[in-house]
Amino acid sequence: MMERLRDSRWVYILLSLLLAVIFWMYVRLEVDPEDTATIHNVPVELTGTNVLTGQNLTVSELSAETVDLRVSAPVSVINNLIRYQDDIYIPLDVSRLVEGENRLTYQPKWPENFNTSDVVLLNKDPGTITVTVGKLYTSTFNVDFRLEGQVAEGYQMGTPSIEPTTVTVSGSAEEVSQVAKVVAVLQNENLDERYTGDLPLTLLDSQGVPLTDLNVTLSSETAYVVVPVVVEKDVKLTVSFQNGGGATTDDITYDIDPKSITVSGEESDINNLTELSVGSIDLSKVVGTNTFTFPISLDPSLENVSGETDATVTVTVKSLDTKVFNVDNISVLQPANGYTAVAVTQEKQVTVRGKTEDLEAVDASQLRIVADLSDMTTTGQISVPVRVYLDTNRSVGVIGEYTIVVNISR
C-alpha cells in the first residue's frame, strides 16, 4: 500500500513539472512578455570623414569607440536583437564638425528589415560621445617587403617588386608621427615558388612593432607584390676554339678564370643550364701564350650571384714550330668608282706554324697576300689589313695579322 502511494507521488511530481514547462512555453510563445537586456560593445562608425578631409581636418580622438544599450522589448524581439547584434552600430555624422571638441548625441542603427517598433531604448552608456577634430597631417613612406617565415631549403628569394612603391598616411599629427615604416607582409613558412598577389599594408613604429589601433587612413590599403623565388646553381664556364695557324685543340693548353660562377633563376629556367660558353678563340691569333678577356653574359631571366663580370682565358700553343717566309706574291683587289690602288709593299715576312716535318715541306711560293680594297674611298698612301693564303694540304697555318702599304689615287 505504501509503495503505491509513494509511486503515485512521483507521478504527480513529474506531471506537475511537465505542466509547468508547457505553461512556460505557452507564455513565451503566445503571450511574449516584456523583458529587458543590455547589448554590450556596440561599435561607433563615423560618416562624413571625407568632408573633413576636404577641409584639411580629421578626427583625432573619440571619447568612446563602443557603447552599451539597455533596451526593453518582447522576449522574442530581444532574442533577435542579441542574435543579430553584429548588425547593430552607432552612426556618427562628423561632416559638420569644427576643429576642437564636439559633443554629439546618437541613436543606434538597428539591423536592416528588422521591426523595432516594440523596442524601447532605456539607457545609453555613454549618453553622448565627444569627437575631437584636429588638423589633418600627411606623410609619405616607401613600401617595404617583409617575409614572416622562411624560404624553403635550396631556394633563394629574389628582389621583390612592389606597386605602389609609396603610400601616404593621413591623420592627426600625434598619430601619424608614430609611424616609422610601412611594410607589405607575406606569411609563409616554406616559400618554394614565385609569389604574386595583394598584401595588406602594416604600419610599424620605430622599434618595428605593428601599430594596430591608429586612427589614420592610407592612400592604399594593400600593395601588389611579386616575390621571385629562385634556385642557385654552380655553372661551369667554357670556351670554344677555331682551328687555325696549324694548331688544333690537341696542340694547346688553356685555363679559364673563374672556372665557374653561381647562377640563380627560376627552376624551369635553370634546370637545363649545365655550362656557359664565354666566347670563341681563333687559334691562328694565338702565338706562344696569349690571354683573352670575355664578358660573362647571362639571359635576363637569370642572375649572376657570384658577381664576376669577366672571364680571363689563357691559351698556350705547345709542341709546334714556326718558320718565317718572305712572301712577294702580293695582289690588290681594286677599288670601285674610278679609284686605283698600287701596292707599295713588295715583300712581306709571314710566319707559318706547324710540325717540323710539315714546315720543311712548305715553300714561299705557296703563300700569297691579298689586299681587298673594293670598298676603299680614300686616296693617298695608307696601311691596310691583308689576308694571307697558304695553298697546301698539310697541317700548317699562318699565324698573326698582317698589313701592307698601298697608294690609292683617282
Protein Blocks (a to p, Z undefined) as FASTA:
>chain_A
ZZmmmmmmmmmmmmmmmmmmmmmmmmmmmnopadddddehiacddehklmmmmnopacfb
dfbfbdcddddddfklmmmmmmmmmmgccdddfklpcedjddddddddddehiafklpcc
fbdcdfbdcdddddddddddddddddeddddehiacdddddddfbdcddddfklmmmpmb
dcdddddfbdcbdcddddddddddfkopacfkbccddfbfbdcddddddddddddddddd
ddeehiafklcccddddfbdcddddfklmmmmmbdcfbdcdfklpghjadddddddddfk
bccfkopabdcdddddehiacdddddfbdcddddeehiacddfblbdcddddddfklmmm
pcfklpccdddfklgcbecjdddddddddddfbdcddedjddddddddZZ
